[in-house]
Amino acid sequence: MIKTKLFREGQDMDEKNLRIYGVCGIISTLLITAANIVGALLRPGYSSVTQAISELIEAGAPNKILLDTMLFGFPCLSDPVFLWAA
């Protein structure tokens, strides 16, 4: 079994947890990337070069509910890693 010391002295993370957090990190990255791509494709006139990503989910934006739903998964998947390390 691989033991990896992370963040604080004395905290060990076993291989199983390391894999779980790694998979969560990969999924959350894919999810936020997919939300940005889908939002850009569904918003007429949106340019990812000249406009901020936050404009995709501003109040009154088309497809806001869809993107909010997709983006909700990002902190759910990425926060456990940071909460464990705190």
C-alpha positions in Angstrom: 0.0 0.0 0.0 1.2 3.5 -0.9 1.1 6.1 1.8 1.5 9.7 0.8 2.0 12.5 3.3 0.0 15.6 2.3 -0.5 19.1 3.6 0.2 18.6 7.3 2.9 16.6 9.1 1.5 13.3 10.1 -1.5 13.1 7.8 -1.4 10.1 5.6 -3.6 9.3 2.7 -3.9 5.7 1.6 -4.0 4.6 -2.0 -7.8 4.2 -2.1 -8.5 7.8 -0.9 -5.8 9.1 -3.2 -7.5 7.4 -6.2 -11.0 8.7 -5.1 -9.8 12.3 -4.8 -7.9 12.0 -8.1 -11.0 10.8 -9.9 -13.1 13.5 -8.3 -10.5 16.1 -9.5 -10.6 14.8 -13.0 -14.4 14.6 -13.2 -14.8 18.1 -11.7 -12.3 19.5 -14.3 -14.2 17.8 -17.2 -17.5 19.0 -15.8 -16.5 22.7 -15.6 -14.9 22.5 -19.0 -18.1 20.9 -20.5 -20.2 23.6 -18.9 -18.1 26.3 -20.4 -18.2 24.7 -23.9 -22.0 23.9 -23.8 -22.7 27.4 -22.5 -20.7 29.1 -25.2 -22.4 26.9 -27.9 -25.9 27.6 -26.6 -25.6 31.4 -26.2 -26.0 33.2 -29.4 -23.3 35.9 -30.0 -21.1 34.7 -27.1 -17.4 34.9 -27.8 -15.1 33.2 -25.3 -12.3 35.5 -26.6 -13.9 38.8 -25.8 -16.5 37.9 -23.1 -16.0 36.6 -19.5 -17.2 33.1 -18.7 -19.3 34.6 -15.8 -21.6 36.2 -18.5 -22.9 32.7 -19.3 -24.5 32.4 -15.8 -25.4 36.0 -15.1 -29.0 36.9 -14.1 -31.3 36.6 -17.1 -28.8 34.6 -19.2 -30.3 32.0 -21.5 -29.6 28.4 -20.3 -28.7 29.7 -16.9 -30.5 26.8 -15.1 -28.7 24.2 -17.3 -25.3 25.7 -16.6 -26.0 26.2 -12.9 -26.9 22.6 -12.6 -23.7 21.5 -14.4 -21.5 23.9 -12.4 -23.1 22.7 -9.1 -21.1 19.5 -9.4 -17.7 21.3 -9.5 -17.6 22.3 -5.8 -19.2 19.0 -4.7 -16.4 17.1 -6.3 -13.5 19.4 -5.6 -14.3 20.6 -2.0 -13.8 17.3 -0.2 -10.1 17.3 -1.1 -9.7 20.8 0.3 -11.9 20.1 3.4 -9.8 16.9 4.2 -6.6 19.0 3.9 -7.8 21.8 6.2 
